Amino acid sequence: MTTNSPDPRFTPMKQIATSYPVLLIDSDAPLRELHNCAAERLNAVLQYLNLMACTSLPDYAENDINTVTNISRILLQDVRDVFGVIEQRGFEGPKKQ
């Protein structure tokens, strides 16, 4: 019997909708690229929440507020997962060659 052990190079992103990790972070990606990925999502969710803060809530149904919350949660979870890889890389010692 063979066991598929995960490749340590790829870190699964936390997911609620699936029981199998389908989105993975390349732990060997350049730190600048990992940072850019996290920054892009963080800036997007901040701009999105700023936009929502400027709208009038009586115009929206409860379902709309749940959608906004879920979109924000997904983007922030992505940021947290990428920052986790950055932190792991930052606290590691130099790689042996």
C-alpha positions as CSV (number, residue, x, y, z in Angstrom):
1,M,0.0,0.0,0.0
2,T,1.4,3.4,-1.0
3,T,0.8,6.5,1.0
4,N,0.8,9.9,-0.7
5,S,2.7,12.1,1.7
6,P,2.4,15.8,0.9
7,D,5.3,17.6,-0.7
8,P,6.9,19.8,2.0
9,R,7.4,22.4,-0.7
10,F,3.7,23.1,-0.9
11,T,1.7,24.4,2.0
12,P,-2.1,23.9,1.8
13,M,-4.3,26.9,2.2
14,K,-7.0,26.6,4.8
15,Q,-10.4,25.9,3.2
16,I,-13.8,25.5,4.6
17,A,-15.7,24.5,1.5
18,T,-13.6,21.4,0.7
19,S,-12.2,18.5,2.7
20,Y,-9.2,18.1,0.4
21,P,-6.6,20.9,0.0
22,V,-6.9,22.2,-3.6
23,L,-5.1,25.5,-3.2
24,L,-1.4,25.3,-2.3
25,I,1.3,27.9,-1.5
26,D,4.7,27.3,-3.0
27,S,6.9,27.5,0.1
28,D,10.0,27.9,-2.1
29,A,8.6,31.0,-3.9
30,P,10.7,34.2,-3.6
31,L,9.7,36.1,-0.4
32,R,9.0,39.2,-2.5
33,E,6.4,37.2,-4.5
34,L,4.8,35.8,-1.4
35,H,4.6,39.3,0.1
36,N,3.1,40.7,-3.1
37,C,0.5,38.0,-3.1
38,A,-0.5,38.7,0.5
39,A,-0.4,42.5,0.0
40,E,-2.6,42.3,-3.1
41,R,-5.3,40.4,-1.2
42,L,-5.0,42.6,1.9
43,N,-5.3,45.8,-0.1
44,A,-8.3,44.4,-2.1
45,V,-10.2,43.5,1.1
46,L,-9.4,46.9,2.7
47,Q,-10.6,48.7,-0.4
48,Y,-13.7,46.5,-0.6
49,L,-14.6,47.1,3.1
50,N,-14.0,50.9,2.6
51,L,-16.4,50.8,-0.3
52,M,-19.0,48.9,1.8
53,A,-18.5,51.3,4.7
54,C,-19.5,54.2,2.4
55,T,-22.8,52.6,1.3
56,S,-26.1,52.8,3.1
57,L,-26.9,49.5,4.8
58,P,-30.7,49.9,4.6
59,D,-30.4,49.4,0.9
60,Y,-29.1,45.8,1.3
61,A,-30.6,42.6,2.4
62,E,-29.1,40.4,5.2
63,N,-27.8,38.0,2.5
64,D,-25.8,40.8,1.0
65,I,-24.0,41.5,4.3
66,N,-23.3,37.8,4.7
67,T,-21.8,37.8,1.2
68,V,-19.5,40.8,2.0
69,T,-18.4,39.1,5.2
70,N,-17.6,35.8,3.5
71,I,-15.6,37.5,0.7
72,S,-13.6,39.4,3.3
73,R,-13.1,36.3,5.4
74,I,-11.7,34.3,2.4
75,L,-9.3,37.0,1.3
76,L,-8.1,37.6,4.9
77,Q,-7.6,33.8,5.4
78,D,-5.5,33.7,2.2
79,V,-3.4,36.6,3.6
80,R,-2.9,34.8,6.9
81,D,-1.9,31.6,5.1
82,V,0.7,33.3,3.0
83,F,2.0,35.3,6.0
84,G,2.4,31.9,7.8
85,V,4.7,30.7,5.0
86,I,6.6,33.9,5.1
87,E,7.0,33.7,8.8
88,Q,8.1,30.0,8.6
89,R,10.7,31.0,6.0
90,G,11.9,34.0,8.0
91,F,12.5,31.9,11.2
92,E,14.3,29.1,9.4
93,G,18.1,29.1,9.3
94,P,19.9,29.3,6.0
95,K,19.3,26.3,3.7
96,K,22.1,23.8,3.4
97,Q,23.4,23.2,-0.1
